[in-house]
Amino acid sequence: MIPFNQAELSLRTGSMDTTICNVYGCSGGSEQLDEYRSRLLHVVDGFRTTFGRKDMIELFSAPGRTELGGNHTDHQHGNVLAASVNLDIVSCAAPNDSMIVRIQSEGYPLDEIDLSDLTPHPEETNRTAALIRGVAAAAYKQGFEVRGFDAYMTSNVLSGSGLSSSAAYETIIGVMVNRFFCEGKLTAIDIAKIGQYAEKIYFGKPCGLMDQMASSVGGIIAIDFDQESDPVVRRISYDMQASEHSLCIIDTGGDHAELTSEYAAIPREMGEIAAAFGKEVLREVDEAEFLRSVPSLRRQLGDRAVLRAMHFFAENRRAVAEKEALERGNFERFRQLVRRSGRSSAMYLQNVYTGVNPEKQDMSIALALAENILGDRGAVRVHGGGFAGTIQAFVPNDMLPYFKTTIESVLGKDMCHVLTIRPAGGVVLMS
C-alpha cells in the first residue's frame, strides 16, 4: 500500500514512467505516456471523490485481449494463440475493513456486494455483481478469507469488441483479491481459472479459458488446453511491429443482444459430435474416425455440427502452426494461416451471422470490404465469438491510412481500432 499523496506525486513527477512502459510497451512515445499517466491520475482522483478516502491505496491494471489463432478451439480443449493489447481496465483500490465490496466503474452504477453470502444470486446473472461475487467465492474455495474493499475503475476496453472486456474485468478483480487477501499466492493461471469460474457459474455465460488466460498472463501466448485443468502456456517472443503490419480490430456495428444462444450452440454442437464417439470434447476424437463417420453424423446431428467439427480439427492444427511461424519469425507464413483461419470460421464454423436474422450480415460485409481493400496483402479473419462482433486485420503499414479511412467510410467513424500488443497481463501497477 502507498500513501495517497505519494501515489499522486509519483505519477506527476514521472517516477512511475519505467513501470508504465514495462506494462504497456509505450510504442507511441511521450504523448502516449502522458495519456497513461493522466488516466492513472484520473482513477486516483475518482477513488478519492467516490469514497472520500485519502489514505493508503494501490493501482491495478488488466488488459483486453486479442485472439490471434484458434477460433472456438479452447472449449474443445484445443490450441489457441492469443495476446494482451494496449487497452485495459485500470483501478485504484484499498481494503475497507468490512465484508462489503464497493466498486465504482466509471459511467455505471456503484456495485455493492456483501461477501458474507458467496452463493450465486440469480438476480445478478449477466451483471458485473455476479463476477465480483464469483471471483471472491472461487478464492474462498481455495482457502483464502476474502473481505471487502473499495475500488474506482475505468476501462477503454471496447465493450462488445471481441477484446473481452469481461475477462479483463474478472482479471482485475482477481488481481486485487490476490493482492489484498491471498498474499499474492495466486498465479496468473489461477486468476484466469477463477475468472472463468465466475463467468460460467455466477454470470451465467458458457465460456472457454482463452480470454481470461490472455488477459491474466499477458504478451503473446500459445495455450494448449489438452488438459484443461492444467493448460500448457507458452509465451511467444515476437515483436509484431517488426512485421511492418498493424493489428486492427474492426467493429462491425452488429447488435450483440440475445446472442448467448448462438454462442452456446457452437460448443454444444461440437460436444454432440464428440459424444457420438463416447468423448466429451473434440480434442479426444480421432479425426480419421470422424471423417469416416461423416455420413452417419450428418443424419444424426445435422450438417452444421459436422462442419463446425471440421473447422475445429483444421483450426487446432493452424493454431500450432501459427505459433511455430511466429517463433521462427516467419510472418509471411503466419499471415497465410490467418487468412485460412478467417475463411474456415466463415464457411465451416459459421459464426458470421445468425440464423435468427440472416439478412443482417454486418460481419460478412466487414470481411468482404476488408478483403477487397487488402487484395493479396495483409490478412483478415473473424475475431472472437463472432456473429455480431469484430473482425481482425493485419494491415501493411503503408496501407494503414487508406485501409482505416475506407473501412470507416462504410462502417462509421472510429470503427477501425489500431492496437499494439502489450507485454504484461494483469498487474499491480503501484503498491
DAQUI-V511890 format. One record per pair of residues at least 4 apart in sequence whose ideal C-beta (glycine too) atoms are under 7 Angstrom apart, sorted by the first residue. I is the first residue (numbers start at 0). J is the second residue. D is the distance in whole Angstrom. If there is no record, write none. Layout:
{{I J D} {I J D}}
//
This chain:
{{0 55 4} {0 56 7} {0 57 6} {0 93 7} {0 430 7} {1 5 5} {1 6 5} {1 55 7} {1 56 6} {1 57 7} {1 429 6} {1 430 6} {2 55 6} {3 7 7} {3 47 7} {3 53 4} {3 54 6} {3 56 5} {4 8 6} {5 9 6} {6 10 7} {6 43 6} {6 56 6} {6 58 7} {6 429 6} {7 11 6} {7 40 7} {7 43 6} {8 12 6} {9 14 5} {9 15 5} {9 429 7} {10 15 5} {10 36 5} {10 39 5} {10 40 5} {15 19 6} {15 429 7} {16 20 6} {16 32 6} {17 21 6} {18 22 7} {18 428 6} {19 23 6} {19 25 7} {19 32 6} {19 35 5} {20 24 7} {20 25 4} {20 32 7} {21 422 7} {21 423 7} {22 60 6} {22 421 7} {22 422 7} {22 423 4} {22 426 6} {22 428 7} {23 35 6} {23 85 6} {23 421 6} {24 85 7} {24 419 6} {24 421 6} {24 422 6} {25 31 6} {25 32 5} {26 240 7} {26 419 5} {27 31 3} {29 33 6} {30 34 7} {31 35 7} {32 36 7} {33 37 6} {34 38 6} {35 39 7} {36 40 6} {37 41 6} {38 42 7} {38 89 6} {39 43 7} {39 58 6} {39 89 6} {40 44 6} {41 45 6} {41 153 7} {42 46 6} {42 89 5} {42 90 6} {42 91 4} {42 151 6} {42 152 6} {42 153 6} {43 47 7} {43 56 7} {43 91 5} {44 48 6} {45 49 6} {45 91 7} {45 105 7} {45 151 4} {46 50 6} {46 52 7} {46 56 6} {46 91 4} {46 151 4} {47 52 6} {47 53 6} {49 103 5} {49 151 5} {50 149 5} {52 93 7} {52 149 7} {54 93 7} {55 93 6} {56 91 5} {56 92 7} {56 93 5} {57 92 6} {57 93 7} {57 178 7} {57 427 6} {57 429 6} {57 430 5} {58 89 7} {58 91 6} {58 428 4} {58 429 4} {59 89 7} {59 90 4} {59 92 6} {59 171 6} {59 174 5} {59 175 6} {59 427 6} {59 428 6} {60 87 5} {60 88 7} {60 89 5} {60 426 6} {60 428 5} {61 87 6} {61 88 5} {61 167 5} {61 170 4} {61 171 4} {61 174 6} {61 214 6} {61 425 4} {62 83 4} {62 84 6} {62 86 7} {62 87 4} {62 167 6} {62 214 6} {62 217 7} {62 421 5} {62 424 7} {63 84 5} {63 86 5} {63 87 6} {63 156 4} {63 162 4} {63 163 6} {63 164 6} {63 167 5} {63 214 7} {64 81 6} {64 82 7} {64 83 6} {64 84 7} {64 162 6} {64 163 5} {64 166 6} {64 210 6} {64 213 4} {64 214 5} {65 81 7} {65 82 5} {65 84 5} {65 162 6} {65 246 7} {65 248 7} {65 391 7} {65 418 7} {66 70 7} {66 79 7} {66 81 5} {66 209 7} {66 382 6} {66 383 6} {67 80 4} {67 81 6} {67 82 6} {67 321 7} {68 79 7} {68 80 4} {68 317 6} {68 318 4} {68 321 4} {68 340 6} {69 73 7} {69 77 6} {69 78 6} {69 79 3} {69 80 6} {69 314 6} {69 318 4} {70 314 6} {70 340 6} {70 344 5} {70 348 6} {70 381 6} {71 265 5} {71 348 6} {71 350 7} {72 77 3} {72 78 6} {72 79 6} {72 311 6} {72 314 5} {72 315 5} {72 318 6} {73 77 6} {73 79 5} {73 207 3} {73 208 6} {73 209 4} {73 224 5} {74 207 4} {74 266 4} {75 269 5} {75 280 5} {75 281 4} {75 282 5} {75 311 6} {76 224 5} {76 225 6} {76 227 5} {76 280 5} {76 282 4} {77 224 6} {77 282 6} {77 311 7} {77 315 4} {77 318 7} {78 221 7} {78 222 7} {78 223 5} {78 315 5} {78 318 4} {78 319 5} {79 209 5} {79 222 5} {79 318 6} {80 221 5} {80 318 5} {80 321 5} {80 322 5} {81 209 6} {81 213 4} {81 220 6} {81 222 7} {82 213 6} {82 218 7} {82 219 4} {82 220 7} {82 420 5} {83 213 6} {83 214 6} {83 217 4} {83 218 6} {83 420 7} {83 421 5} {83 424 6} {84 162 6} {84 418 5} {84 419 7} {84 420 6} {84 421 6} {85 418 6} {85 419 5} {85 421 5} {86 155 5} {86 156 5} {86 157 7} {86 162 6} {86 418 7} {87 156 6} {87 167 6} {88 152 6} {88 154 4} {88 156 6} {88 167 5} {88 168 6} {88 171 5} {89 152 6} {89 153 6} {90 150 5} {90 151 7} {90 152 4} {90 171 6} {90 175 7} {91 150 7} {91 151 5} {92 148 6} {92 149 6} {92 150 4} {92 175 5} {93 148 6} {93 149 6} {94 146 7} {94 147 7} {94 148 5} {94 179 5} {95 99 7} {95 101 7} {95 147 5} {95 148 6} {95 149 5} {97 147 4} {98 113 6} {98 114 5} {98 115 5} {98 146 6} {98 147 5} {99 111 6} {99 112 7} {99 113 6} {99 147 4} {100 112 4} {100 114 6} {100 131 6} {100 147 5} {100 148 6} {101 109 6} {101 111 5} {101 149 5} {102 110 5} {102 131 6} {102 150 5} {102 152 7} {103 109 5} {103 151 5} {104 127 7} {104 152 5} {105 152 7} {105 153 4} {110 127 6} {110 128 5} {110 131 6} {112 128 6} {112 131 5} {112 132 5} {114 135 5} {114 145 6} {114 146 7} {114 147 6} {117 132 6} {117 135 6} {117 136 4} {117 139 6} {119 200 6} {119 201 5} {120 132 7} {123 128 4} {123 129 4} {123 132 7} {123 201 7} {124 129 6} {124 202 7} {124 203 4} {125 202 6} {125 203 6} {127 131 6} {127 168 6} {128 132 6} {129 133 6} {129 201 4} {129 202 4} {130 134 6} {130 168 6} {130 169 5} {130 172 6} {130 197 5} {130 198 7} {130 201 7} {130 202 6} {131 135 7} {131 172 6} {132 136 6} {132 201 6} {133 137 6} {133 196 6} {133 197 3} {133 200 6} {133 201 3} {133 202 7} {134 138 7} {134 169 6} {134 172 5} {134 173 5} {134 176 6} {134 193 6} {134 194 7} {134 197 5} {135 139 6} {135 145 4} {135 176 6} {136 140 6} {137 141 7} {137 193 4} {137 196 5} {137 197 6} {138 143 5} {138 145 5} {138 176 5} {138 180 7} {138 181 6} {138 193 6} {139 143 6} {139 145 6} {143 180 5} {143 181 5} {144 180 6} {145 176 6} {145 180 5} {146 180 6} {148 175 7} {148 179 6} {150 175 6} {152 171 7} {154 164 6} {156 162 5} {156 164 4} {156 167 5} {157 162 6} {157 250 7} {157 416 7} {158 164 5} {159 255 5} {159 388 6} {160 248 6} {160 250 6} {160 388 7} {160 389 5} {161 248 7} {161 382 4} {161 383 3} {161 384 7} {161 388 4} {161 389 4} {162 248 7} {163 167 6} {163 210 4} {163 214 7} {164 168 6} {165 169 6} {165 198 6} {166 170 6} {166 194 6} {166 210 4} {166 211 5} {166 214 5} {167 171 6} {167 214 5} {168 172 7} {169 173 6} {169 194 3} {169 197 6} {169 198 6} {169 211 6} {170 174 6} {170 190 6} {170 194 6} {170 211 6} {170 214 4} {170 215 5} {170 425 4} {171 175 6} {171 425 6} {172 176 6} {173 177 6} {173 185 7} {173 190 4} {173 193 5} {173 194 6} {173 425 7} {174 178 6} {174 190 6} {174 425 4} {174 426 7} {174 427 7} {175 179 6} {176 180 6} {176 181 6} {177 181 5} {177 183 6} {177 185 4} {177 190 6} {178 183 6} {178 427 5} {178 430 7} {181 185 5} {185 189 4} {185 190 5} {187 191 7} {187 215 4} {187 216 5} {187 424 6} {187 425 7} {188 192 7} {188 212 7} {188 232 6} {189 193 6} {190 194 6} {190 215 5} {190 425 6} {191 195 7} {191 208 6} {191 211 4} {191 212 4} {191 215 4} {192 196 6} {192 208 7} {193 197 7} {194 198 6} {194 211 4} {195 199 6} {195 206 6} {195 208 5} {195 211 5} {196 200 6} {197 201 5} {197 202 6} {198 202 5} {198 204 5} {198 206 5} {199 204 7} {199 205 6} {199 206 6} {204 259 7} {205 263 5} {205 266 6} {206 210 7} {208 212 5} {208 224 7} {208 227 7} {208 230 7} {209 213 6} {209 222 6} {210 214 6} {211 215 6} {212 216 6} {212 220 7} {212 222 6} {212 232 7} {213 220 6} {214 424 6} {214 425 6} {215 424 5} {215 425 5} {216 220 5} {216 232 6} {216 424 5} {217 421 7} {217 422 6} {217 423 5} {217 424 3} {218 234 5} {218 422 5} {219 234 7} {219 235 4} {219 237 6} {219 325 7} {219 420 6} {220 232 6} {220 233 7} {220 234 6} {220 235 7} {221 233 5} {221 235 6} {221 322 4} {222 230 5} {222 232 5} {223 230 6} {223 231 4} {224 230 5} {225 282 6} {226 230 7} {235 322 6} {235 325 5} {235 326 6} {237 325 4} {237 328 7} {239 246 6} {239 420 5} {242 330 4} {243 395 7} {243 396 5} {244 377 7} {244 393 5} {244 394 6} {244 395 6} {244 396 7} {245 394 5} {245 396 6} {245 399 5} {245 417 5} {246 393 6} {246 418 5} {246 419 7} {246 420 7} {247 392 4} {247 394 5} {247 415 6} {247 416 7} {247 417 6} {248 382 6} {248 389 5} {248 391 6} {248 416 5} {248 418 6} {249 365 6} {249 369 7} {249 389 6} {249 390 5} {249 392 6} {249 406 6} {249 410 7} {249 414 6} {249 415 5} {250 389 6} {250 414 5} {251 361 4} {251 362 5} {251 365 4} {251 387 7} {251 388 7} {251 389 6} {251 390 6} {251 410 7} {252 361 5} {252 410 6} {252 411 6} {252 414 7} {253 361 4} {253 362 6} {253 387 3} {253 388 7} {254 387 6} {255 387 5} {255 388 7} {258 262 6} {258 353 7} {258 386 5} {258 387 6} {259 263 6} {260 264 6} {261 353 5} {261 386 5} {262 384 5} {263 267 6} {264 268 6} {265 269 6} {265 307 6} {265 350 7} {266 270 6} {267 271 6} {268 272 7} {268 303 7} {268 304 4} {268 307 5} {269 273 7} {269 281 5} {269 307 6} {269 308 6} {269 311 6} {270 274 6} {270 280 7} {271 275 7} {271 300 5} {271 304 6} {272 281 6} {272 296 6} {272 300 6} {272 304 6} {272 308 4} {273 278 4} {273 279 6} {273 280 5} {273 281 5} {273 283 7} {273 284 5} {274 278 7} {275 296 6} {275 299 7} {275 300 7} {276 284 5} {276 288 7} {278 283 4} {278 284 5} {279 283 7} {281 308 6} {281 311 5} {284 288 7} {284 289 5} {285 289 7} {286 290 6} {286 312 5} {287 291 7} {288 292 6} {289 308 6} {292 296 5} {293 297 6} {293 305 6} {294 298 7} {295 299 6} {296 300 5} {296 305 5} {297 301 7} {297 302 6} {297 305 6} {300 304 4} {300 305 7} {302 306 6} {303 307 6} {303 349 6} {304 308 7} {305 309 7} {306 310 7} {306 347 4} {306 349 7} {307 311 7} {307 347 7} {307 348 6} {308 312 7} {309 313 7} {309 347 5} {310 314 6} {310 343 5} {310 344 7} {310 347 4} {310 348 4} {311 315 6} {313 317 6} {313 343 6} {314 318 6} {314 340 6} {314 343 6} {316 320 6} {317 321 6} {317 336 5} {317 339 6} {317 340 6} {318 322 7} {319 323 6} {320 324 6} {320 336 6} {321 325 7} {321 333 5} {321 336 5} {322 326 6} {323 327 6} {324 329 5} {324 332 4} {324 333 4} {324 336 7} {325 333 6} {329 333 6} {330 334 6} {331 335 7} {332 336 7} {333 337 6} {334 338 7} {334 378 5} {334 393 6} {335 339 7} {336 340 6} {337 341 7} {337 378 4} {337 380 5} {337 393 6} {338 342 7} {338 378 5} {339 343 6} {340 344 6} {340 380 5} {341 345 6} {341 366 7} {341 379 6} {341 380 3} {341 381 6} {342 346 6} {343 347 5} {343 348 6} {344 348 5} {344 350 6} {344 380 7} {344 381 4} {344 385 7} {345 351 5} {345 366 7} {345 381 6} {350 381 6} {350 384 7} {350 385 3} {350 386 6} {351 360 7} {351 362 4} {351 363 5} {351 366 7} {351 381 6} {351 385 6} {352 357 6} {352 359 7} {352 360 4} {352 362 6} {352 363 6} {352 386 7} {353 357 7} {353 386 6} {360 364 6} {361 365 6} {361 387 6} {362 366 6} {362 381 7} {362 385 7} {362 387 7} {362 390 6} {363 367 6} {364 368 6} {365 369 6} {365 390 5} {365 410 6} {366 370 6} {366 379 6} {366 390 6} {367 371 6} {368 372 7} {368 406 6} {368 409 6} {369 373 6} {369 379 4} {369 390 6} {369 392 5} {369 406 7} {370 379 6} {372 402 5} {372 405 5} {373 377 4} {373 379 6} {373 394 7} {376 395 5} {376 398 7} {377 392 6} {377 393 5} {377 394 5} {377 395 6} {378 392 7} {378 393 5} {379 390 6} {379 391 7} {379 392 5} {380 390 7} {380 391 5} {381 385 5} {381 390 6} {382 388 7} {382 389 5} {382 390 5} {382 391 4} {383 388 6} {383 389 6} {384 388 6} {394 398 6} {394 399 5} {394 402 5} {398 402 5} {399 403 6} {399 417 7} {400 404 6} {401 405 6} {402 406 6} {403 407 6} {403 415 5} {403 417 7} {404 408 6} {406 410 6} {406 414 7} {406 415 5} {407 411 6} {407 412 6} {407 414 5} {407 415 6} {410 414 4}}
//
